[in-house]
Amino acid sequence: MTNATLTAPGPGAWSARLRDVGFWADWAALVGLVVLVVVFQAANPTFLSSGNVQSMLVAAAILIILAVGQTFVIATAGIDLSIASTMTLGAVAFGQAYAAGWGLGLSCLVAVAASTVLGTVNGLIIARGKIADFIVTLGTLSAASGLALILADGKPVTIVDPALLKLSTGGIGILGWSFLIAAGIAVVAHVVLFHTRPGTHVLATGGAPESATAMGISTSRIKIGVYAGAGLLAGVGAILLVARVGAAEPAANTSFLLNSVAAVVLGGVSLFGGRATVIGPIIGALLLTALVNGLTLLGVSQFYQPLSVGIVVVLAALLMRFQR
C-alpha cells in the first residue's frame, strides 16, 4: 500500500480560486436577480405576468432614484442616513404647497427645493464643519422627520390631481412613467459619473482624498455637491411617492433608507469610496423589489421580508471582500 501525499494548493491555485469568487462578487446582483425570477416564476406563474412586472417596476422606481443619490454619496466614502426623511420632508412640502393652492408645477418645485436645501445643509456641515457624515445625517434624519410632522401637524394631505394619477398609472407598455423617469435619471447619472470631470472628481474624492486635494480638486465642494444631489433626487422621489400614494404622508418610511443602502451594496459600490457603478445599484433595487414582491405573492408573512432582505445584504457584503 502506498501512502498518498497531501499537498496544499500553491499560490497559483489560490489566485485562481479568488478570481472565480471575484467574478461572482462582481455579478452577484444580476445573478441573484435571475435566480429570484426563475424561482418565483416556477412557484407562482403570475410573477412574470405583464401586470405584476409593471407593478414591480413602478414600485422600484423610487428606490432606484434614492439608490442613485446614495451611490454618489457613498462613492465619496460617505453615507446619507437622512435620505428617506428628506424625501418625506419633500412630500410634506409638496402637500402643504398644493393645499395652499400653489398648483401642481410650483408644488413640485417646492418639494425638490426643500429636499435639496436639506441635502445641501448635510454637505455643508460635513465638508465645512468636518463632522462625520454618519453623525450629521443621523441628526438630520431625526430633524427632517420632526419638521415634516410639525408642518403637516401629523396629518396626511390627500392630493387628487389628474396629472399625478396619470404619472402613477400611465406609461408605455409595461414601463410606467415613474420607472421611465427613474431610468432617465440613471442614464444621466451614469454619464455624469463616468464621462464628466465632476464624476471623476467624485471618485477621486472617495478613493484618494489627499491625492485629489494635491491635484487641485476641492473635495469640500464635491462632498457638498453629492449631498445636495442626493437631496434633489429625494425631492424627485417625493413627487413620485405622492403620486403613487395619493397623499403627502408625514410619517417617514425607514425601509427606503435601508433599501437604498442595500441596493448600493448589492450593486457592488465600495463603502470605502472610490469605486462605484450606476447600473449595479439599479439591479440591486430591482432585486430587492422582486424579492419582496415574490414573497408577497407566495403568501409569506411581511414579518419575514425584512429578514430576507437583511440576509441578502449581508451575503452581498461578504462577497464584496472578493471584488476584483
C-alpha positions, 0 to 999 in steps of 0.5 A, a space after each residue: 500500500 502506498 501512502 498518498 501525499 497531501 499537498 496544499 494548493 500553491 499560490 497559483 491555485 489560490 489566485 485562481 480560486 479568488 478570481 472565480 469568487 471575484 467574478 461572482 462578487 462582481 455579478 452577484 446582483 444580476 445573478 441573484 436577480 435571475 435566480 429570484 425570477 426563475 424561482 418565483 416564476 416556477 412557484 407562482 406563474 403570475 410573477 412574470 405576468 405583464 401586470 405584476 412586472 409593471 407593478 414591480 417596476 413602478 414600485 422600484 422606481 423610487 428606490 432606484 432614484 434614492 439608490 442613485 443619490 446614495 451611490 454618489 454619496 457613498 462613492 465619496 466614502 460617505 453615507 446619507 442616513 437622512 435620505 428617506 426623511 428628506 424625501 418625506 420632508 419633500 412630500 410634506 412640502 409638496 402637500 402643504 404647497 398644493 393645499 395652499 393652492 400653489 398648483 401642481 408645477 410650483 408644488 413640485 418645485 417646492 418639494 425638490 427645493 426643500 429636499 435639496 436645501 436639506 441635502 445641501 445643509 448635510 454637505 455643508 456641515 460635513 465638508 465645512 464643519 468636518 463632522 462625520 457624515 454618519 453623525 450629521 445625517 443621523 441628526 438630520 434624519 431625526 430633524 427632517 422627520 420632526 419638521 415634516 410632522 410639525 408642518 403637516 401637524 401629523 396629518 396626511 394631505 390627500 392630493 387628487 390631481 389628474 396629472 399625478 394619477 396619470 404619472 402613477 398609472 400611465 406609461 408605455 407598455 409595461 414601463 410606467 412613467 415613474 420607472 421611465 423617469 427613474 431610468 432617465 435619471 440613471 442614464 444621466 447619472 451614469 454619464 455624469 459619473 463616468 464621462 464628466 470631470 465632476 464624476 471623476 472628481 467624485 471618485 477621486 474624492 472617495 478613493 484618494 482624498 489627499 491625492 485629489 486635494 494635491 491635484 487641485 480638486 476641492 473635495 469640500 465642494 464635491 462632498 457638498 455637491 453629492 449631498 445636495 444631489 442626493 437631496 434633489 433626487 429625494 425631492 424627485 422621489 417625493 413627487 413620485 411617492 405622492 403620486 403613487 400614494 395619493 397623499 403627502 404622508 408625514 410619517 417617514 418610511 425607514 425601509 427606503 433608507 435601508 433599501 437604498 443602502 442595500 441596493 448600493 451594496 448589492 450593486 457592488 459600490 465600495 463603502 470605502 469610496 472610490 469605486 462605484 457603478 450606476 447600473 449595479 445599484 439599479 439591479 440591486 433595487 430591482 432585486 430587492 423589489 422582486 424579492 419582496 414582491 415574490 414573497 408577497 405573492 407566495 403568501 409569506 408573512 411581511 414579518 419575514 421580508 425584512 429578514 430576507 432582505 437583511 440576509 441578502 445584504 449581508 451575503 452581498 457584503 461578504 462577497 464584496 471582500 472578493 471584488 476584483 
